[in-house]
Amino acid sequence: MTPDALPNATLPAAARWSTPISRIRLEGADARRFLHGQSSQAIELAPPGACVATCLISPTARMRALALACIEESGIDLLVVAGEGGPVHQALDRVLFPADRVRLGPPQPATLVRWLGATPEAPETSETARLLRPGVDLGAGRHQPALLLVGSGSASGSPQADIHGYPEQEAFPHPLPAWLQALPELTAEQRERQRLRQGFPAAPGELNDSTNPFELGLADWVSLSKGCYVGQETLAKLATYDGVKQQLRHWRAPRTGPAAADACAPGMPLHQTAGGRAGVITSMLASADGLEGLALVRRSALEDGELLAGEAGAGQIRLEICIPAGFVEPPVGAGGEAGRG
Protein backbone atom coordinates (compact mmCIF):
# COMPACT_ATOMS: atom_id res chain seq x y z
CA MET A 1 0.00 0.00 0.00
CA THR A 2 1.16 3.54 -0.77
CA PRO A 3 0.12 6.68 1.17
CA ASP A 4 -2.04 7.74 -1.79
CA ALA A 5 -4.07 4.53 -1.39
CA LEU A 6 -4.80 5.04 2.30
CA PRO A 7 -8.49 5.18 3.20
CA ASN A 8 -10.02 8.47 4.35
CA ALA A 9 -7.43 10.51 2.47
CA THR A 10 -9.30 13.79 2.83
CA LEU A 11 -6.68 16.09 1.30
CA PRO A 12 -8.12 18.28 -1.48
CA ALA A 13 -6.80 17.99 -5.02
CA ALA A 14 -5.85 21.68 -5.09
CA ALA A 15 -4.82 23.69 -2.02
CA ARG A 16 -1.95 25.74 -0.58
CA TRP A 17 -0.07 26.14 2.68
CA SER A 18 2.65 28.47 3.93
CA THR A 19 5.57 27.87 6.28
CA PRO A 20 7.91 30.36 8.00
CA ILE A 21 11.55 29.76 7.02
CA SER A 22 14.93 31.45 7.52
CA ARG A 23 16.78 33.28 4.74
CA ILE A 24 20.56 33.68 5.15
CA ARG A 25 22.38 35.84 2.60
CA LEU A 26 25.96 35.03 1.54
CA GLU A 27 27.87 37.50 -0.61
CA GLY A 28 31.47 37.86 -1.77
CA ALA A 29 33.83 36.22 -4.26
CA ASP A 30 34.14 33.03 -2.19
CA ALA A 31 30.46 32.58 -1.31
CA ARG A 32 29.84 29.65 -3.67
CA ARG A 33 33.10 27.88 -2.82
CA PHE A 34 32.45 28.30 0.90
CA LEU A 35 28.88 26.95 0.82
CA HIS A 36 29.99 24.16 -1.55
CA GLY A 37 32.28 22.87 1.19
CA GLN A 38 29.68 23.17 3.94
CA SER A 39 26.74 21.40 2.28
CA SER A 40 25.95 18.20 0.40
CA GLN A 41 25.38 19.59 -3.10
CA ALA A 42 27.58 21.02 -5.86
CA ILE A 43 26.96 24.71 -5.11
CA GLU A 44 30.18 25.99 -6.73
CA LEU A 45 29.23 24.59 -10.13
CA ALA A 46 25.62 25.80 -10.12
CA PRO A 47 24.85 28.61 -12.62
CA PRO A 48 23.14 31.89 -11.65
CA GLY A 49 19.40 31.36 -11.42
CA ALA A 50 19.71 27.79 -10.14
CA CYS A 51 17.86 26.63 -7.03
CA VAL A 52 19.82 23.77 -5.46
CA ALA A 53 18.40 21.52 -2.73
CA THR A 54 21.08 20.65 -0.18
CA CYS A 55 21.55 19.06 3.24
CA LEU A 56 23.45 20.81 6.01
CA ILE A 57 25.15 18.03 7.94
CA SER A 58 27.80 17.42 10.59
CA PRO A 59 31.27 15.96 9.85
CA THR A 60 29.75 12.52 10.56
CA ALA A 61 26.86 13.22 8.13
CA ARG A 62 24.25 13.74 10.85
CA MET A 63 21.35 15.99 9.90
CA ARG A 64 21.28 19.65 10.89
CA ALA A 65 18.88 21.18 8.37
CA LEU A 66 17.49 21.12 4.84
CA ALA A 67 18.06 24.18 2.67
CA LEU A 68 17.62 25.59 -0.81
CA ALA A 69 20.56 27.56 -2.24
CA CYS A 70 19.29 30.19 -4.68
CA ILE A 71 22.31 31.15 -6.80
CA GLU A 72 22.72 34.74 -8.08
CA GLU A 73 25.59 36.62 -9.71
CA SER A 74 25.96 38.74 -6.57
CA GLY A 75 25.60 35.99 -3.97
CA ILE A 76 23.45 33.20 -2.56
CA ASP A 77 20.16 33.15 -0.68
CA LEU A 78 20.34 30.13 1.63
CA LEU A 79 16.76 29.19 2.56
CA VAL A 80 16.52 26.94 5.61
CA VAL A 81 13.28 25.08 4.88
CA ALA A 82 13.53 22.45 7.65
CA GLY A 83 15.50 22.92 10.85
CA GLU A 84 16.48 26.14 12.61
CA GLY A 85 18.12 29.11 10.92
CA GLY A 86 19.92 30.37 14.02
CA PRO A 87 22.07 27.26 14.60
CA VAL A 88 22.77 27.00 10.85
CA HIS A 89 24.04 30.60 10.83
CA GLN A 90 26.17 29.96 13.92
CA ALA A 91 27.70 26.83 12.37
CA LEU A 92 28.59 28.67 9.15
CA ASP A 93 30.00 31.65 11.03
CA ARG A 94 32.14 29.36 13.17
CA VAL A 95 34.02 27.93 10.17
CA LEU A 96 34.51 31.23 8.31
CA PHE A 97 38.21 32.19 8.13
CA PRO A 98 39.45 35.80 7.86
CA ALA A 99 40.84 34.94 4.42
CA ASP A 100 37.42 33.85 3.15
CA ARG A 101 35.90 36.57 0.98
CA VAL A 102 32.40 35.92 2.29
CA ARG A 103 29.90 38.25 3.97
CA LEU A 104 27.43 36.20 6.01
CA GLY A 105 24.18 37.99 6.74
CA PRO A 106 21.98 37.27 9.76
CA PRO A 107 18.93 34.98 9.53
CA GLN A 108 15.95 36.87 8.15
CA PRO A 109 12.31 35.71 8.14
CA ALA A 110 10.69 34.59 4.92
CA THR A 111 7.77 32.39 3.91
CA LEU A 112 7.68 29.32 1.68
CA VAL A 113 4.35 28.66 -0.03
CA ARG A 114 3.62 25.19 -1.37
CA TRP A 115 0.52 23.89 -3.13
CA LEU A 116 -1.27 20.88 -4.54
CA GLY A 117 -2.56 21.10 -8.08
CA ALA A 118 -1.38 22.54 -11.37
CA THR A 119 0.94 25.54 -11.71
CA PRO A 120 0.14 28.16 -14.39
CA GLU A 121 2.45 28.08 -17.41
CA ALA A 122 3.48 31.69 -16.72
CA PRO A 123 2.85 32.13 -12.97
CA GLU A 124 2.64 35.66 -11.64
CA THR A 125 5.66 36.67 -9.52
CA SER A 126 7.15 39.92 -8.21
CA GLU A 127 10.25 41.33 -6.47
CA THR A 128 9.04 39.83 -3.18
CA ALA A 129 7.55 36.62 -4.63
CA ARG A 130 10.01 34.28 -6.37
CA LEU A 131 9.17 30.92 -7.97
CA LEU A 132 11.57 28.12 -6.95
CA ARG A 133 12.10 24.91 -8.94
CA PRO A 134 14.65 22.79 -7.02
CA GLY A 135 13.62 19.53 -8.70
CA VAL A 136 13.14 17.65 -5.41
CA ASP A 137 10.10 16.88 -3.29
CA LEU A 138 9.47 19.74 -0.84
CA GLY A 139 6.35 18.02 0.48
CA ALA A 140 4.01 18.60 -2.47
CA GLY A 141 5.52 16.25 -5.06
CA ARG A 142 8.89 15.83 -6.75
CA HIS A 143 8.48 18.33 -9.60
CA GLN A 144 6.13 20.74 -7.84
CA PRO A 145 7.61 24.25 -7.50
CA ALA A 146 7.27 26.51 -4.47
CA LEU A 147 6.96 30.26 -3.97
CA LEU A 148 9.38 32.26 -1.80
CA LEU A 149 7.90 35.32 -0.13
CA VAL A 150 10.54 37.66 1.26
CA GLY A 151 9.72 39.53 4.47
CA SER A 152 8.25 38.81 7.87
CA GLY A 153 4.85 37.35 8.55
CA SER A 154 2.98 34.60 6.76
CA ALA A 155 0.87 34.26 3.68
CA SER A 156 -2.19 33.78 5.85
CA GLY A 157 -1.41 36.70 8.15
CA SER A 158 -1.32 34.53 11.27
CA PRO A 159 1.51 34.99 13.81
CA GLN A 160 4.41 32.57 13.66
CA ALA A 161 6.27 31.10 16.62
CA ASP A 162 9.99 31.63 17.12
CA ILE A 163 11.08 28.24 15.77
CA HIS A 164 13.53 29.26 13.06
CA GLY A 165 16.17 31.13 15.02
CA TYR A 166 14.95 34.70 14.66
CA PRO A 167 12.77 36.74 17.05
CA GLU A 168 9.05 36.58 16.52
CA GLN A 169 7.85 39.59 14.55
CA GLU A 170 4.46 41.10 13.99
CA ALA A 171 2.90 39.18 11.14
CA PHE A 172 1.29 40.79 8.11
CA PRO A 173 -0.32 39.26 5.03
CA HIS A 174 1.86 38.84 1.95
CA PRO A 175 0.32 39.84 -1.39
CA LEU A 176 -0.15 36.36 -2.83
CA PRO A 177 -0.49 36.05 -6.61
CA ALA A 178 -4.12 35.79 -7.69
CA TRP A 179 -3.79 32.15 -8.83
CA LEU A 180 -2.62 31.16 -5.36
CA GLN A 181 -5.21 33.26 -3.56
CA ALA A 182 -7.88 31.25 -5.36
CA LEU A 183 -6.70 28.01 -3.72
CA PRO A 184 -8.07 27.02 -0.30
CA GLU A 185 -5.53 26.93 2.53
CA LEU A 186 -4.85 23.62 4.24
CA THR A 187 -5.56 23.40 7.95
CA ALA A 188 -2.72 22.59 10.35
CA GLU A 189 -3.95 19.00 10.51
CA GLN A 190 -4.07 18.69 6.72
CA ARG A 191 -0.56 20.19 6.40
CA GLU A 192 0.83 17.61 8.81
CA ARG A 193 -0.98 14.77 7.04
CA GLN A 194 0.51 15.90 3.73
CA ARG A 195 4.00 16.05 5.27
CA LEU A 196 3.70 12.59 6.75
CA ARG A 197 2.39 10.92 3.60
CA GLN A 198 5.09 12.52 1.46
CA GLY A 199 7.72 11.69 4.09
CA PHE A 200 9.15 15.22 4.27
CA PRO A 201 11.39 15.21 7.37
CA ALA A 202 11.06 17.74 10.18
CA ALA A 203 12.93 18.54 13.39
CA PRO A 204 13.26 17.11 15.94
CA GLY A 205 11.62 13.81 15.00
CA GLU A 206 13.46 13.10 11.75
CA LEU A 207 16.09 15.87 11.54
CA ASN A 208 18.45 15.27 14.45
CA ASP A 209 21.90 14.03 15.47
CA SER A 210 21.00 10.38 14.87
CA THR A 211 19.88 10.48 11.20
CA ASN A 212 21.62 10.95 7.86
CA PRO A 213 20.23 12.04 4.45
CA PHE A 214 20.05 8.56 2.92
CA GLU A 215 18.00 7.19 5.83
CA LEU A 216 15.47 9.98 5.32
CA GLY A 217 15.04 9.41 1.57
CA LEU A 218 17.04 12.51 0.60
CA ALA A 219 19.42 10.93 -1.90
CA ASP A 220 18.64 13.58 -4.53
CA TRP A 221 19.72 16.30 -2.06
CA VAL A 222 23.25 14.86 -2.09
CA SER A 223 26.08 14.87 -4.66
CA LEU A 224 28.52 11.96 -4.49
CA SER A 225 30.74 13.34 -7.26
CA LYS A 226 31.50 16.93 -6.26
CA GLY A 227 34.62 16.38 -4.15
CA CYS A 228 35.44 17.25 -0.56
CA TYR A 229 32.80 18.67 1.78
CA VAL A 230 31.69 18.31 5.39
CA GLY A 231 30.32 14.79 5.91
CA GLN A 232 31.39 13.56 2.46
CA GLU A 233 33.53 10.66 3.67
CA THR A 234 30.70 9.17 5.73
CA LEU A 235 28.12 9.51 2.93
CA ALA A 236 30.54 8.01 0.38
CA LYS A 237 31.09 4.98 2.63
CA LEU A 238 27.34 4.52 3.12
CA ALA A 239 26.82 4.55 -0.65
CA THR A 240 29.83 2.40 -1.51
CA TYR A 241 29.16 -0.32 1.03
CA ASP A 242 25.35 -0.19 1.08
CA GLY A 243 25.63 0.83 4.71
CA VAL A 244 22.23 2.45 5.39
CA LYS A 245 20.92 0.62 8.46
CA GLN A 246 17.43 2.17 8.69
CA GLN A 247 14.96 4.00 6.44
CA LEU A 248 12.00 6.33 6.87
CA ARG A 249 8.57 4.76 6.56
CA HIS A 250 4.95 5.91 6.86
CA TRP A 251 2.72 4.07 9.32
CA ARG A 252 -1.00 3.96 10.03
CA ALA A 253 -2.84 2.47 13.02
CA PRO A 254 -6.34 1.07 12.41
CA ARG A 255 -7.02 1.39 16.16
CA THR A 256 -7.54 4.74 17.89
CA GLY A 257 -8.01 5.95 21.45
CA PRO A 258 -5.70 7.00 24.31
CA ALA A 259 -4.00 3.61 24.67
CA ALA A 260 -3.20 3.47 20.95
CA ALA A 261 -1.91 7.06 21.00
CA ASP A 262 0.38 6.25 23.93
CA ALA A 263 1.77 3.18 22.16
CA CYS A 264 2.37 5.18 18.96
CA ALA A 265 3.89 8.32 20.49
CA PRO A 266 7.24 9.57 19.12
CA GLY A 267 10.09 7.64 20.68
CA MET A 268 8.12 4.43 21.14
CA PRO A 269 9.81 1.28 19.81
CA LEU A 270 8.63 -0.87 16.93
CA HIS A 271 8.79 -4.66 16.86
CA GLN A 272 8.34 -7.26 14.15
CA THR A 273 5.29 -9.48 14.52
CA ALA A 274 7.62 -12.45 15.06
CA GLY A 275 9.55 -10.54 17.73
CA GLY A 276 12.72 -8.44 17.67
CA ARG A 277 13.25 -4.69 17.55
CA ALA A 278 12.27 -3.09 14.23
CA GLY A 279 12.78 0.64 14.75
CA VAL A 280 11.29 3.70 16.43
CA ILE A 281 8.39 6.09 15.82
CA THR A 282 9.46 9.65 14.98
CA SER A 283 6.15 11.50 14.32
CA MET A 284 2.45 10.98 15.03
CA LEU A 285 -0.78 12.68 13.97
CA ALA A 286 -4.08 11.90 15.71
CA SER A 287 -7.14 12.96 13.72
CA ALA A 288 -10.60 11.84 12.69
CA ASP A 289 -8.85 9.67 10.10
CA GLY A 290 -7.10 7.77 12.91
CA LEU A 291 -3.42 7.64 13.88
CA GLU A 292 -0.60 7.91 11.38
CA GLY A 293 2.99 9.10 11.30
CA LEU A 294 6.58 8.41 10.37
CA ALA A 295 9.09 5.94 11.76
CA LEU A 296 12.68 4.88 11.22
CA VAL A 297 12.56 1.17 10.41
CA ARG A 298 15.57 -1.11 10.69
CA ARG A 299 16.91 -2.76 7.57
CA SER A 300 15.85 -6.24 8.70
CA ALA A 301 12.20 -5.12 8.85
CA LEU A 302 11.94 -3.01 5.68
CA GLU A 303 9.97 -5.66 3.80
CA ASP A 304 7.38 -6.04 6.58
CA GLY A 305 3.93 -4.71 5.76
CA GLU A 306 2.97 -4.68 9.44
CA LEU A 307 4.86 -3.87 12.63
CA LEU A 308 3.89 -3.63 16.30
CA ALA A 309 4.15 -0.34 18.18
CA GLY A 310 4.81 -0.07 21.91
CA GLU A 311 6.78 -1.97 24.49
CA ALA A 312 6.85 -5.74 24.08
CA GLY A 313 3.93 -7.50 25.71
CA ALA A 314 0.26 -6.62 26.12
CA GLY A 315 -1.03 -3.39 24.67
CA GLN A 316 1.00 -3.34 21.46
CA ILE A 317 -0.69 -1.75 18.43
CA ARG A 318 -0.52 -3.28 14.95
CA LEU A 319 0.63 -0.73 12.33
CA GLU A 320 0.38 -0.76 8.53
CA ILE A 321 3.76 0.22 7.02
CA CYS A 322 4.48 1.73 3.59
CA ILE A 323 7.10 3.80 1.78
CA PRO A 324 6.33 7.56 1.86
CA ALA A 325 5.40 9.02 -1.52
CA GLY A 326 8.45 11.32 -1.64
CA PHE A 327 11.07 8.85 -0.39
CA VAL A 328 14.09 8.36 -2.70
CA GLU A 329 15.94 5.06 -2.28
CA PRO A 330 19.53 5.28 -0.96
CA PRO A 331 22.30 4.86 -3.53
CA VAL A 332 24.09 1.53 -3.74
CA GLY A 333 27.74 1.48 -4.90
CA ALA A 334 30.19 4.32 -5.41
CA GLY A 335 28.90 7.05 -7.69
CA GLY A 336 25.27 5.98 -7.27
CA GLU A 337 22.33 7.95 -8.56
CA ALA A 338 22.36 10.35 -5.61
CA GLY A 339 24.95 12.53 -7.32
CA ARG A 340 23.56 15.25 -9.55
CA GLY A 341 26.36 17.78 -9.26
Buried (B, 14 or more C-beta within 10 A) or exposed (E): EEBEEBEEEEEEEEBBBBBBBBBBBBBBEBBBBBBBBBBBBBBBBBEEEBBBBBBBBBEEBBBBBBBBBBBEEEBBBBBBBBBBBBBBBEBBEEEBEEEBEBEBBBBBBBBBBBBBBEBEEEEEEEEEBBBBEBBBBBBBBBEBBBBBBBBBBBBBEEEBEEBBBBEBBEBEEBEBBEBBEEBEBBEEBBBBBBBBBBBBBBBEBBBBEEBBBBBBBBBBBBBBEBEEBBBBEBBBEBBBEEBBEBBBBBBBBEBBEEEBBEBBBBEBBBBBBEEEEBBBBBBBBBBEBBBBBBBBBBBBBBEBEEBBBBEEEEEBBEBBBBBBBBBBBBBBEEEBBBBBB
